[in-house]
Amino acid sequence: MFRYLWRYRIFIACSMLLSLLVVASEALSLWFSASLVETLFNPEESAMTRPDFNLANLNEILKYYTHRLIQQNNPLDSLKLVCAIMAASFLFKNIFLYLKTIVMSRLNLFVVRDMQNELYTHALKLPVTYYDRSKSGDIISLTLNDIASINASMTGTFDKLFIEPIRVIFFISALFIINVRLTLAVFIIFPILGFTIAYIGKAVRRRSKRVLEQMSGLVSILNETVHGVRAVKMFNMHNKESQKFIDKNSRYVHHSMRSVYISAISSPLTEVLGVVVVVILLWYGGSQVLTGGDFGADDFVRFLIFLFSTFTPLKALSKVNNVLQKGFAAAQRVFTVLDKDTEAVGTVTEDKQISFNNEICFKNVDFTYPGSEEQVLYNINFCMKKNSIIALVGSSGSGKTTILDLLPRFYDVTGGSISIDGKDIRDFDLSMLRELFGIVSQETVLFNDTIFNNIAYGLPDAADEEVLNAAKAANAMDFIEKLPKGMDTIIGERGVMLSGGQRQRLSIARALLKNPDILILDEATSALDTESERLVQSAINNLMQHRTALVVAHRLSTIQHADRILVLDNGKIVESGTHKELLGLDGRYRYLYDIQFADRSKTDDPKAAENIS
């Protein structure tokens, strides 16, 4: 946290200076308020002789000059002067307090802003493995709830962290000036108080961390349910999902209450210990005054005023500790993410641009997902010539999508290598490597923005004509022109206002606009109806012209014209060849082909028969 605070050290310096002025004004008003006793009831004491100047007589020296300052012709005039001094002191105190609040608010808001910006930026650079192994609501909860807890912690405590300790130092110093022995007797109990507060603070931090974890779980359930509301309704899972949320919410309330039980006890406990101190003080100090010692009535009143004034900041600091511990628990979760290694993503620049001229080769590639012991790919070997189309087929779990993820380095191989024109892709700048690829997957990624901005995503400076041509080539203009605002239509979160085929065509238009050297197509038509598939497949054909493409296909009819088809089974390439060659082998590909077209071959649909042939 100091790293964020240090950027605004000028604010901290101003706040500390203003805190000193606030406390000095307050101490001045308290000191003069005690002088009212002598001013009203013992005015002849003002004629006291000036004491010798040394530290032992500091209390007497201060009392002498105080009396000299407020001494007037009669007690009423002295009273007026004391009241004026006290009023001026409180006025300046509150002016300084207002300025300090403004400074601390700016510091707090700037620090929280910086943390949110850094966490969000850092999260976008985390590897795919982090998101695969984390709950969907974690980053949302961290960015909103946890940093909000840090914000609340800073808002409620940072001003007190500066002013309350200064108050304690000022007031305790005054107590020692007034009577050393009595101050030492009173503060014997303070180490016990400090130990108690520290112990409670540690317990609060533990409880707060559990509360935040439960809140993260709530956010995840809410996020999943909202995104999957159609499935919830379709399968009549309202009761189960509601019960899941209720159970998680109950655990959240349970841990929240346990946190309250711990944090709420600190203030009453501090007050009880304070009363014990006051009782000791009244007995000892009062006996000193009554027995006629060197401890006068005005000293006793002044001592009481400063002692009770000391309890206020001490009590505030005990509350500050609890609030801080909650903030620290949130900060611990935030910094756990910030400490995770990110991908080495650089800036896309022309001087770093990678050229693809000949081929991409997978050589003896093995892969095991991080945190897992089960190997997914075994000794994968193949090459893609420039402007060729390579198709990957196989049953679910055979490793097709994993191969696609390795090429743009969403994951790194655990054995072997992948090279472009003979150079290992791990030696390329990651951002420039990914510039080579355009990806169209089954799950289209669209944003709650206009159609134009969704197509131009990644190329914000694209000309209107370029975006229009990309939409035409993707067969998307037929539905775009029918929308109320055409290219300027907002399509909703994840493109919810569009059909699956329309979303897919926008994704293809985006890839066309980027004009990548290498295309990655991951079952881009598997979730579409026949008409949408035809339109999307036509757009894909336009997209693949004069480009290198690595295609994963669920429908084998879409990859019959590929230059080479790789058949995967249990993470291994078991067959390789063209469509006709693989059919002639009568092996795994033939089996997949037959079961896919068995039903369609019995129909009278000429298109189906044409696909089979």
C-alpha positions in Angstrom: 0.0 0.0 0.0 2.9 2.4 0.7 3.8 2.2 -3.0 0.5 3.7 -3.9 0.6 6.3 -1.1 4.1 7.4 -1.9 3.0 8.8 -5.3 1.0 11.4 -3.4 3.5 12.2 -0.7 2.7 15.9 -1.1 -0.8 15.2 0.0 0.5 13.2 3.0 2.9 16.0 4.0 0.0 18.6 3.8 -2.2 16.3 5.8 0.4 15.8 8.5 1.0 19.6 8.7 -2.7 20.3 9.0 -3.1 17.5 11.6 -0.4 19.3 13.7 -2.3 22.6 13.4 -5.6 20.9 14.3 -4.1 19.3 17.4 -2.2 22.4 18.4 -5.4 24.5 18.2 -7.3 21.9 20.2 -4.5 21.6 22.9 -4.4 25.3 23.2 -8.2 25.5 23.8 -7.9 22.7 26.4 -5.0 24.3 28.2 -6.8 27.7 28.5 -10.1 26.0 29.6 -8.3 24.7 32.7 -7.1 28.2 33.4 -10.7 29.2 34.1 -10.4 27.7 37.6 -7.7 30.1 38.7 -9.2 33.0 36.7 -12.6 32.7 38.4 -11.9 31.3 41.9 -8.2 32.2 42.7 -7.3 35.4 40.8 -4.5 36.3 43.2 -2.6 33.3 42.0 -1.9 35.4 38.8 0.6 37.4 40.9 2.9 34.3 41.2 6.6 34.9 40.8 8.3 33.7 37.6 9.9 30.3 38.2 13.4 29.3 37.2 13.6 28.2 33.5 14.3 24.4 33.5 12.5 21.3 32.3 11.6 20.3 35.9 9.6 23.6 36.2 8.0 23.4 32.7 4.5 23.1 34.1 5.0 26.1 36.4 6.6 28.1 33.5 3.6 27.4 31.2 1.2 28.3 34.0 3.0 31.6 34.7 2.9 32.8 31.1 -0.7 31.7 30.8 -1.7 33.7 33.8 0.3 36.7 32.5 -1.5 36.5 29.2 -5.0 36.3 30.6 -4.5 38.5 33.6 -6.8 41.6 33.4 -8.0 44.3 35.8 -10.8 42.1 37.0 -11.8 38.4 36.8 -14.7 39.2 34.3 -12.3 40.7 31.8 -10.0 37.7 32.2 -13.0 35.4 31.6 -13.8 37.3 28.4 -10.3 36.9 27.1 -10.1 33.2 27.9 -13.4 32.7 26.1 -12.2 34.6 23.1 -9.0 32.6 23.0 -10.9 29.3 23.2 -13.4 30.4 20.5 -10.5 31.4 18.2 -8.7 28.1 18.9 -11.8 26.0 18.0 -12.5 28.2 14.9 -8.9 27.6 13.5 -9.1 23.9 14.6 -12.2 23.3 12.4 -10.8 25.3 9.5 -7.6 23.2 9.5 -9.8 20.0 10.0 -11.9 20.9 6.9 -8.8 21.4 4.8 -7.3 18.2 6.0 -10.5 16.3 5.2 -10.3 17.6 1.6 -6.7 16.6 1.2 -7.2 13.1 2.6 -10.3 12.6 0.4 -8.3 13.4 -2.7 -5.5 11.1 -1.5 -8.0 8.3 -0.8 -9.8 8.6 -4.1 -6.6 8.8 -6.2 -5.1 5.7 -4.5 -8.3 3.6 -4.9 -8.5 4.8 -8.6 -4.9 3.7 -9.1 -5.5 0.3 -7.5 -8.6 -0.4 -9.6 -6.8 0.7 -12.8 -3.8 -1.5 -12.0 -5.9 -4.5 -11.0 -8.0 -4.3 -14.1 -5.0 -3.9 -16.4 -3.1 -6.6 -14.6 -6.1 -9.0 -14.8 -6.3 -8.5 -18.6 -2.7 -9.6 -18.8 -3.1 -12.7 -16.7 -2.7 -16.0 -18.7 -5.7 -18.0 -19.7 -4.8 -20.6 -17.0 -5.8 -18.1 -14.3 -9.3 -17.7 -15.7 -9.7 -21.4 -16.3 -8.9 -22.2 -12.7 -10.8 -19.3 -11.0 -14.5 -18.6 -10.5 -16.1 -16.2 -12.9 -17.0 -13.8 -10.2 -13.5 -13.5 -8.6 -12.1 -10.6 -10.6 -15.5 -8.8 -10.5 -15.6 -9.2 -6.7 -12.0 -8.1 -6.3 -12.4 -5.0 -8.4 -15.7 -3.9 -6.9 -16.1 -5.4 -3.4 -12.6 -5.9 -2.2 -11.3 -2.5 -3.4 -14.5 -0.9 -2.1 -13.5 -2.4 1.3 -10.0 -0.9 0.9 -11.7 2.4 0.0 -13.9 2.3 3.1 -10.9 1.4 5.2 -8.9 4.3 3.8 -11.8 6.8 4.0 -12.6 5.9 7.6 -9.0 5.6 8.9 -6.3 7.4 7.0 -7.2 10.8 8.4 -7.4 9.4 11.9 -4.1 7.6 11.4 -2.5 11.0 11.1 -4.4 13.1 13.6 -5.2 10.7 16.4 -1.6 9.6 17.2 -0.5 13.3 17.1 -3.4 14.0 19.6 -2.2 11.2 21.9 1.4 12.4 21.8 0.3 16.0 22.5 -2.0 15.1 25.3 0.3 12.6 27.0 3.1 15.1 26.8 0.9 17.6 28.6 0.1 15.0 31.2 3.8 14.3 31.9 4.4 18.1 32.1 1.6 18.5 34.7 2.5 15.4 36.9 5.0 12.7 35.9 4.2 10.3 38.7 0.5 10.4 38.3 0.9 9.9 34.5 3.1 6.9 35.0 0.6 5.4 37.4 -2.3 5.9 35.0 -0.5 4.4 32.0 0.6 1.2 33.6 -2.6 -0.3 32.2 -2.1 1.0 28.6 0.2 -1.9 27.5 -2.7 -4.3 28.5 -5.0 -2.1 26.4 -2.6 -2.2 23.4 -2.2 -5.9 23.5 -6.0 -6.4 23.7 -6.6 -4.1 20.7 -3.9 -5.9 18.7 -5.3 -9.4 19.5 -8.8 -8.3 18.5 -7.4 -6.7 15.3 -5.9 -10.0 14.2 -9.1 -11.8 14.8 -11.0 -9.1 12.8 -8.6 -9.6 9.8 -9.2 -13.3 9.7 -12.9 -13.0 9.9 -13.0 -10.2 7.3 -11.0 -12.4 4.9 -13.6 -15.1 5.2 -16.5 -12.6 4.7 -14.9 -11.4 1.5 -14.4 -15.0 0.3 -18.1 -15.7 0.9 -19.0 -12.4 -1.0 -16.9 -13.6 -3.9 -18.9 -16.8 -3.9 -22.2 -14.9 -3.9 -21.0 -12.8 -6.9 -20.0 -15.9 -8.8 -23.4 -17.6 -8.2 -25.2 -14.4 -9.3 -23.0 -14.0 -12.4 -23.5 -17.6 -13.5 -27.2 -17.6 -12.9 -27.8 -14.3 -14.7 -25.8 -15.5 -17.7 -27.5 -18.8 -17.7 -31.0 -17.6 -16.9 -32.5 -19.3 -20.0 -31.2 -22.7 -18.9 -32.5 -22.1 -15.4 -36.0 -21.4 -16.7 -35.9 -24.2 -19.3 -35.0 -26.9 -16.7 -37.2 -25.4 -14.0 -34.2 -25.0 -11.7 -35.5 -21.8 -10.0 -35.8 -23.5 -6.6 -32.4 -25.2 -6.7 -30.6 -22.0 -7.8 -32.5 -19.9 -5.2 -31.6 -22.4 -2.5 -27.9 -22.4 -3.6 -27.9 -18.6 -3.3 -29.8 -18.6 0.0 -27.3 -21.1 1.5 -24.3 -19.1 0.3 -25.9 -15.9 1.6 -26.6 -17.6 5.0 -22.9 -18.5 5.2 -22.0 -14.9 4.3 -24.3 -13.6 7.1 -22.9 -16.1 9.5 -19.3 -15.1 8.9 -20.3 -11.4 8.9 -21.9 -11.7 12.3 -18.8 -13.5 13.7 -16.8 -10.6 12.4 -19.2 -8.2 14.1 -19.0 -10.1 17.4 -15.2 -9.7 17.4 -15.0 -6.1 16.2 -17.8 -4.7 18.4 -16.2 -5.8 21.6 -13.1 -3.6 21.2 -14.8 -0.2 21.9 -16.7 -1.3 25.1 -13.6 -3.1 26.3 -11.5 0.0 25.7 -14.0 2.1 27.6 -14.2 -0.2 30.6 -10.4 -0.2 30.9 -10.6 3.6 30.6 -13.0 3.8 33.5 -10.6 1.7 35.6 -7.9 4.2 34.8 -10.2 7.1 35.8 -11.1 5.5 39.1 -7.5 5.1 40.0 -6.8 8.6 38.9 -9.6 10.1 41.0 -8.5 8.3 44.1 -4.8 9.0 43.8 -5.0 12.6 42.3 -7.9 13.6 44.6 -6.0 12.5 47.7 -3.0 14.5 46.5 -5.1 17.7 46.3 -7.0 17.1 49.5 -3.8 16.4 51.6 -2.3 19.7 50.5 0.6 18.4 48.4 2.3 20.2 45.5 -0.5 19.1 43.2 -3.0 22.1 43.1 -6.6 22.1 42.1 -5.9 23.8 38.7 -3.3 21.2 38.0 -5.8 18.4 38.8 -8.5 20.0 36.6 -6.0 20.4 33.8 -4.8 16.8 34.2 -8.3 15.5 34.1 -9.1 17.5 30.9 -6.1 16.2 29.1 -6.5 12.7 30.3 -10.1 12.5 29.2 -9.1 14.1 25.9 -6.5 11.3 25.5 -9.2 8.6 25.8 -11.0 9.9 22.8 -8.2 9.4 20.2 -7.3 6.1 21.9 -10.8 4.9 21.5 -10.8 6.1 17.9 -7.6 4.3 17.2 -9.0 1.1 18.6 -11.9 1.4 16.0 -9.4 2.4 13.3 -7.5 -0.8 13.9 -10.6 -2.9 13.3 -11.5 -1.0 10.1 -7.9 -1.3 8.9 -7.8 -5.0 9.5 -10.9 -5.4 7.3 -9.1 -3.3 4.7 -5.9 -5.3 5.0 -7.9 -8.6 4.5 -9.3 -7.1 1.3 -5.8 -5.8 0.2 -4.3 -9.3 0.9 -6.8 -10.8 -1.6 -6.2 -8.0 -4.2 -2.4 -8.2 -3.9 -2.5 -12.0 -4.2 -3.8 -11.4 -7.8 -1.5 -8.5 -8.4 1.5 -10.7 -7.4 0.6 -13.4 -10.0 2.8 -13.5 -13.1 1.4 -12.0 -16.2 2.0 -12.7 -19.8 4.8 -10.8 -21.4 2.5 -8.8 -23.6 4.3 -5.8 -25.3 3.1 -3.0 -27.4 2.1 -3.7 -31.0 4.5 -1.7 -33.2 5.5 -2.0 -36.9 9.2 -2.5 -36.1 8.4 -5.7 -34.2 6.1 -7.1 -36.8 6.5 -10.8 -37.5 6.4 -12.1 -41.1 5.0 -15.4 -42.0 6.4 -16.6 -45.4 6.7 -20.4 -45.4 5.2 -22.8 -42.8 4.1 -23.4 -39.3 5.4 -26.7 -37.7 4.4 -28.6 -34.7 7.3 -30.8 -33.7 7.0 -33.6 -31.1 4.5 -31.4 -29.1 3.3 -32.7 -25.8 0.9 -30.9 -23.5 -0.4 -31.2 -19.9 -2.7 -28.5 -18.4 -1.1 -26.6 -15.5 -2.1 -28.2 -12.2 -3.1 -31.4 -13.8 -1.1 -34.7 -14.1 -3.1 -36.0 -17.1 -1.3 -35.5 -20.4 -3.6 -34.1 -23.2 -1.4 -34.2 -26.3 1.2 -36.8 -27.3 3.9 -36.3 -29.9 1.9 -34.0 -32.2 3.8 -33.5 -35.5 2.5 -31.7 -38.6 3.3 -28.6 -40.7 1.1 -26.0 -42.4 2.3 -24.5 -45.6 1.4 -20.8 -46.3 -2.1 -20.4 -47.9 -3.0 -24.0 -47.0 -6.0 -25.3 -45.1 -5.5 -27.8 -42.3 -8.5 -29.4 -40.6 -8.6 -31.1 -37.2 -11.4 -33.7 -36.6 -12.0 -36.1 -33.8 -14.4 -36.8 -31.0 -14.8 -34.5 -28.0 -11.8 -34.5 -25.7 -9.4 -35.6 -28.4 -7.3 -32.5 -28.2 -8.5 -30.4 -31.2 -9.2 -27.1 -29.3 -6.0 -27.6 -27.2 -3.9 -27.5 -30.4 -5.6 -24.3 -31.4 -4.9 -22.7 -28.0 -1.2 -23.6 -28.3 -0.7 -21.7 -31.5 -1.4 -18.1 -30.2 0.2 -19.2 -26.9 -2.8 -19.2 -24.7 -0.9 -22.1 -23.2 2.8 -23.1 -23.8 3.7 -26.6 -24.8 5.1 -28.8 -22.1 7.2 -30.7 -24.6 8.5 -30.2 -28.2 8.1 -26.9 -30.0 5.9 -24.9 -32.4 7.8 -22.8 -35.0 6.9 -20.2 -37.6 9.4 -20.2 -40.5 11.8 -22.2 -38.4 11.7 -19.9 -35.3 10.1 -21.1 -32.0 7.0 -19.1 -31.2 8.2 -18.6 -27.6 11.0 -16.4 -29.0 8.5 -14.0 -30.5 7.0 -11.0 -28.8 3.7 -12.3 -27.6 1.6 -9.3 -28.7 3.1 -9.4 -32.2 2.7 -13.2 -32.4 -1.0 -12.8 -31.8 -1.2 -10.1 -34.5 -0.7 -12.9 -37.0 -3.9 -14.7 -36.1 -7.6 -14.1 -36.6 -9.9 -16.3 -34.5 -13.5 -17.3 -35.1 -14.9 -19.6 -32.5 -18.2 -21.3 -31.7 -18.7 -18.9 -28.8 -18.6 -15.4 -30.4 -17.3 -12.6 -28.3 -19.3 -9.4 -28.8 -19.6 -6.3 -26.7 -22.5 -4.1 -25.6 -21.6 -1.5 -28.3 -22.6 -0.6 -31.9 -22.2 -3.1 -34.7 -19.6 -0.8 -36.3 -17.4 -0.8 -33.1 -17.8 -4.6 -32.7 -16.5 -5.2 -36.3 -13.8 -2.6 -35.8 -12.7 -4.1 -32.5 -8.9 -4.3 -32.6 -8.7 -1.7 -35.4 -10.4 1.4 -33.9 -8.9 3.6 -36.7 -10.5 1.6 -39.5 -12.3 3.6 -42.2 -16.0 3.4 -42.6 -15.6 1.9 -46.1 -13.3 -0.8 -44.8 -15.8 -1.9 -42.1 -18.6 -1.8 -44.7 -16.7 -4.0 -47.1 -15.8 -6.5 -44.3 -19.5 -6.7 -43.3 -20.5 -7.3 -47.0 -17.9 -10.1 -47.4 -19.2 -11.7 -44.2 -22.8 -11.7 -45.6 -23.8 -9.5 -42.7 -25.2 -6.5 -44.5 -28.6 -8.2 -45.2 -29.5 -8.1 -41.5 -27.6 -5.0 -40.6 -29.5 -2.9 -43.1 -32.8 -4.0 -41.5 -31.8 -2.9 -38.0 -33.2 0.5 -36.8 -29.9 2.3 -36.8 -27.9 0.0 -39.1 -24.2 0.0 -38.2 -24.9 2.3 -35.2 -27.3 -0.2 -33.6 -26.4 -1.2 -30.0 -26.5 -5.0 -29.9 -26.6 -5.6 -26.2 -24.4 -7.5 -23.8 -22.7 -10.4 -25.6 -24.8 -9.5 -28.7 -28.0 -10.7 -27.1 -30.1 -8.8 -29.6 -28.8 -10.9 -32.5 -29.3 -14.5 -33.5 -26.4 -17.0 -33.4 -25.8 -16.8 -37.1 -25.8 -13.0 -37.1 -23.3 -12.9 -34.2 -21.1 -15.3 -36.0 -21.1 -13.3 -39.2 -20.1 -10.2 -37.2 -17.2 -12.2 -35.7 -16.2 -13.2 -39.3 -16.4 -9.6 -40.4 -14.1 -8.6 -37.6 -11.6 -11.2 -38.7 -11.9 -10.1 -42.3 -11.2 -6.5 -41.3 -8.1 -7.5 -39.4 -6.9 -9.3 -42.5 -4.8 -11.8 -40.6 -2.1 -14.1 -42.1 -3.4 -17.1 -40.3 -7.0 -18.1 -39.4 -8.1 -20.2 -36.5 -11.6 -21.5 -36.9 -13.0 -23.5 -33.9 -16.3 -25.2 -34.9 -17.6 -21.9 -36.2 -20.8 -23.4 -37.6 -21.6 -26.3 -35.2 -24.3 -24.4 -33.3 -26.2 -23.0 -36.3 -29.3 -24.0 -38.2 -29.0 -25.0 -41.8 -29.8 -21.6 -43.3 -27.4 -19.7 -40.9 -24.8 -22.4 -41.5 -25.0 -21.8 -45.3 -24.6 -18.0 -44.9 -21.8 -18.4 -42.3 -20.0 -21.0 -44.3 -20.1 -18.8 -47.4 -18.6 -16.0 -45.3 -15.9 -18.4 -44.0 -15.0 -19.3 -47.5 -14.6 -15.6 -48.3 -12.5 -15.3 -45.2 -10.2 -18.2 -46.0 -9.3 -17.1 -49.5 -5.6 -16.7 -49.9 -5.0 -17.4 -46.2 -3.5 -20.1 -44.1 -6.2 -21.7 -41.9 -6.3 -24.2 -39.1 -9.9 -25.4 -38.8 -11.6 -27.5 -36.2 -14.8 -28.9 -37.6 -17.7 -30.7 -36.0 -19.5 -31.0 -39.3 -17.3 -32.9 -41.7 -19.1 -31.6 -44.8 -17.5 -28.2 -44.1 -13.8 -29.4 -44.4 -14.0 -31.8 -47.3 -11.9 -29.5 -49.4 -9.1 -28.9 -46.9 -5.6 -29.5 -48.1 -5.0 -31.9 -45.3 -7.2 -33.4 -42.5 -5.7 -34.6 -39.2 -7.7 -37.1 -37.2 -7.1 -37.0 -33.5 -8.0 -39.6 -30.9 -7.0 -39.4 -27.2 -4.5 -36.6 -27.9 -2.7 -38.4 -30.8 -2.8 -37.9 -34.5 -4.1 -41.3 -35.7 -4.7 -40.5 -39.4 -3.7 -37.8 -41.9 -4.6 -37.1 -45.5 -7.2 -35.6 -47.8 -10.9 -36.3 -47.5 -10.9 -39.0 -50.2 -7.6 -40.5 -48.9 -9.1 -40.8 -45.4 -12.3 -42.3 -46.6 -10.3 -44.9 -48.5 -8.4 -45.9 -45.3 -11.6 -47.1 -43.8 -10.4 -46.1 -40.3 -11.3 -43.5 -37.7 -12.3 -40.8 -40.1 -14.5 -43.1 -42.1 -16.2 -44.1 -38.8 -16.8 -40.5 -37.8 -18.1 -39.7 -41.4 -20.5 -42.7 -41.5 -22.1 -42.0 -38.1 -22.5 -38.3 -38.9 -24.2 -38.9 -42.3 -26.0 -42.2 -41.6 -29.3 -40.6 -41.1 -29.0 -38.0 -43.8 -28.1 -40.7 -46.4 -31.6 -42.2 -45.9 -33.4 -39.0 -46.7 -34.5 -37.8 -50.1 -32.8 -34.4 -49.6 -30.6 -33.9 -52.7 -28.4 -31.5 -50.7 -27.8 -34.2 -48.2 -26.9 -36.7 -50.8 -24.6 -34.1 -52.5 -22.8 -33.5 -49.1 -22.3 -37.2 -48.7 -20.8 -37.6 -52.1 
